[in-house]
Amino acid sequence: MELDQILSRLGEFGPYQRRVYHWYCMLTLSVAFHHLAQVFLAGNADHWCTVPSNTTQLDCSEFGYDSCDDVYWGRPAADDEATTLNEKQCRMTVGLSNDDNVTDMTECFNGYTFDHSQYTRTIQEDFELVCNKDAKVALAQSIYFAGVLIGSIVFGSLADWIGRKPTLLICIAIQCSLGLVTAFVQSFAAYCILRFVVAAASIGIFLVAFIIATELVGLKWRTITGTMIQVYWAVGIVLMALLAYFIRDWRKLQIVLSIPTVVGLLYVPFLPESVRWLLSQGATEKAEAIIQKTAKVNNVTISEHPFSEKNQDVNMKKHTFLDLFKTRVLITRTLNIMYNWLVIVMVYYGLSLSTSDLGIDPYIAFMLSGLIEIPAYIISILAIDYFGRRIILSIVMITGGVACFLTIFFEPGPIRLIVAMIGKFGLTSAFGIVYIYSAELFPTPVRSAGMGLASMSGRLGSIVSPFALYMKQWWEPLPLVLFSSMSLSGGLLCLLLPETMGKKLPETMQEGKEIGLKEHEKTKEEYSAVERS
């Protein structure tokens, strides 16, 4: 028998699968923590120049004064509308103490004082990432997403070579240990380097957990399990908002967000490896042992050696992502998927990282952005199994693009929040669907590598996303115009992909190439018949 037939007899999502699925999905909570943590680690607090209290060590000649005795230092009362610089936060006044009309200004040479009414400490304060260094905040998040890109390639391929579970354990160990170390760094460079590595490990955790989740169950439950793992992610966002509300110090928050991963090291060794991967490597005996354990827990009887000879040596050859670029059919599909991933991830993170711009409390806005993801994922589960993956993906991307464009016309406040959440709903749905859609299009021998490649493309979008948000300094609507146009184009291009609803996962490279071709050939034959008549 083939694996899908065996799963049907075992119970496609029986008690054993549900138990294993839950514990793999729990690991994605930590991924959500680290991916979006910088919203609060780098929370934007009011700041101003620290006025020097002791002038004996200063050389006032550089300001045009012979002595500092009569020099007055102060803070600008207002910003100069003729400049783009925030003078109140980034300049200090300097002049003689008996001068009632001080207009000279200088940079903050004595450091900055930060308002602690919302955040007790952030990386902006510790590393002085303000004024002419404020772009480094976007740089830090882009470096993190660059780590996600590298991790998609490295750990996606590694999972296909050494196995899903060993790769997962490696990623968990890296994320936990270096996540804790990050909380104690004293330089911006060290912060970026460690976050880069943590990012690579984090996406490795999510990719492998997602792949095992979709390879674990039968056809009937594939859509639900593939989407519900995203609900765990959304719960992670909500939990992080709560943790950040009570922990306003970025170092303490970083520690709290990193510790839970330790639990994964304790229970993952007891979880099973992917049966589909074992079969693709010819490890039939190990696969049969897992099937027998599943049958025992599910209270089902199955033959001792259920796999046919076809399953035992079907994929002994090692494959890489390069195999996806050897035929025209696979090339066009892979490039289409990659572009859609780039768009979806770029816009998704653009909306997630900019919740503080919506005009309400940042903690509430961030929590709402997580809560809106839960119905988005659940509704997409129902829709794609009824209407199909392709058409629903197109609809939600176009909806998200239109909402992004409409957001431009509303001032910060409740209405802007509602429109932005509609956009977040659409892009979140697309995020959930594209994971399932991609996993169903890529054949088993290159599924991890293919998902890693698609995710890599998405990470290019996430790397650009923080800088796209930073472009609002040049023209405020520019980020939303960019997000809108790209979402609309992606929604149209995905209509060119084949439909996978109701089809079994392709187990070989040949099956992967044939998805959708038979339907296309049938349509051509029907069209020719009409022409002849």
C-alpha positions, 0 to 999 in steps of 0.5 A, a space after each residue: 500500500 501507499 502511505 496515503 492509503 495506510 494513513 486512511 486505514 490508521 485514521 488520517 488524524 487519529 489520537 497519536 497524530 493529534 498528540 504529535 502534531 500539537 507538540 510540534 506546533 507548540 515550537 512555533 510560539 517561540 518563532 513568533 516571539 523572535 520574529 516580531 520581538 523588535 517591535 518592543 525591543 526597539 520601541 520608539 520612546 520620546 527622547 531629547 538631548 541630555 544637557 551637560 550638568 558639569 561644563 568643566 571638562 568641555 571646550 566651548 571654543 568649538 561653539 564660539 565661546 572663550 569660556 563655558 562659565 556663561 554658556 547656557 544649554 537648553 532644549 528647543 521649544 518646538 521643531 522648525 517646520 522648514 526642516 525635516 529634522 526633529 529639533 526637539 529630540 535631536 538638537 540642543 540650544 546653546 548661547 549666553 545665559 544673559 541672552 533672551 533670544 538663543 537661536 544657535 543649536 548643536 547636536 546632542 554631544 552629551 548623549 540622550 535622555 529617554 522618556 520611560 513612561 512606556 518603555 523602561 529600556 530599549 535597544 534605541 536607548 542602550 545603543 543610541 539608535 536615534 536621530 541620525 542613527 535611527 535607520 539602524 533600527 530598520 537595519 537591525 530588523 533587516 539583518 534579522 530577516 537576512 538570517 531567516 533567508 539563510 536559515 531557509 536555505 541551510 536548514 531546509 536542505 539539511 532537513 532533506 539530507 539528515 532528517 527532519 528531527 535532527 535538524 529541528 533539535 539543532 535549531 532549537 539548541 541554537 535559538 535558545 542558547 543564543 537568544 539568551 546571550 543576546 540579552 547581555 550584549 553591549 554593542 549594536 554589532 553583537 546584537 545584530 550578529 546574534 539575532 541573525 543566527 537566532 533568526 536562521 534557527 527560528 525559521 528552521 524550527 518553523 519550516 521543519 515543524 510545518 513540514 512534519 505537520 503536513 507529512 504526518 496526516 492523510 489527504 482529508 486533514 492536510 489542509 486543516 493541519 497545515 493551516 492550524 499550525 499558523 494559529 499557534 503562530 498567532 497565539 504566539 503573537 498575542 502572548 508576546 503582546 501580553 509579555 511585552 506589556 508587563 516587561 518593559 525592559 528589552 533585556 528582560 523581555 529577550 530572556 523571557 522570550 528565549 527560555 520557553 524553547 528549552 522545553 522543546 529540547 526535552 520532548 522533541 527526542 521522544 517525537 517520531 521522525 517524518 514517515 514520508 522522509 524515511 520512505 524517501 530515504 529507503 528506511 522502510 523498517 523505521 517507517 513501519 515501526 512508527 506506523 505500528 506505534 500509530 496503529 497501537 495508539 489509535 487502536 487499529 490493526 494493520 499488517 506488519 509490513 504494509 508498504 509495497 516494494 514501490 515505496 521502498 526504493 522510490 526516492 533513493 536518489 538525493 535531490 536538491 533545490 536545483 532539481 526544481 529548475 530542470 524542466 520548464 513546468 517546474 521552473 515557471 511554477 517555482 518562480 511564480 511561487 517565489 514571487 508570491 512568497 516575496 510579496 506576501 511576506 513583505 506586506 505581512 511583516 510591513 503591516 505587523 511591524 507598523 502597528 504603532 502607526 495606527 493611532 491607538 495603544 501599541 500593545 492593543 494594536 499589536 495584540 489585535 493584529 495577532 487576534 485577527 490572524 486566528 479567524 483569518 486562518 480558520 476561514 481560509 481553511 474552510 474556503 480553500 477546501 471548498 473553492 480551491 487553493 488558487 482562487 482563494 489565494 488570489 482573492 485574499 491577496 487582492 483584498 489585502 492590496 486594496 485595503 493597503 491602498 485605502 489605508 492611505 486616505 484615513 488619519 490614525 485612529 479607529 477607522 484606519 485601524 479597521 481598514 488596516 486589519 482588513 489588509 492584515 486579514 487578507 495577507 494573513 490568509 494568504 500567508 497560511 494558504 501559500 504554505 499549504 499550496 507550496 507544500 502540495 506542489 513540491 514533491 517529497 524528495 525536494 519538499 523541504 528544499 523547495 519550501 526553503 527556497 520559497 521561504 528564502 524568496 519571502 525573506 528577501 521581501 521581509 529584508 526589504 520590508 523595514 526599509 520600505 516602512 522607513 521610506 515614509 520619511 520621504 513620502 508618507 503613503 509610499 510604503 502602502 502604495 508599494 504594498 498595495 501594487 505588489 499584492 495586486 500583481 501577486 494575486 493575479 499571477 497565482 491564477 497561473 498555478 495548477 489547483 491541488 485541492 483533493 490531490 495526494 501529495 506528489 511522492 516523486 519528481 515526475 508526479 510533481 511535474 504532472 500536477 495540473 498537466 492532465 487537466 490542462 490536456 483535457 481542456 485542450 482536447 475538449 476545446 479541439 472537439 468543440 472546434 471540430 464540431 
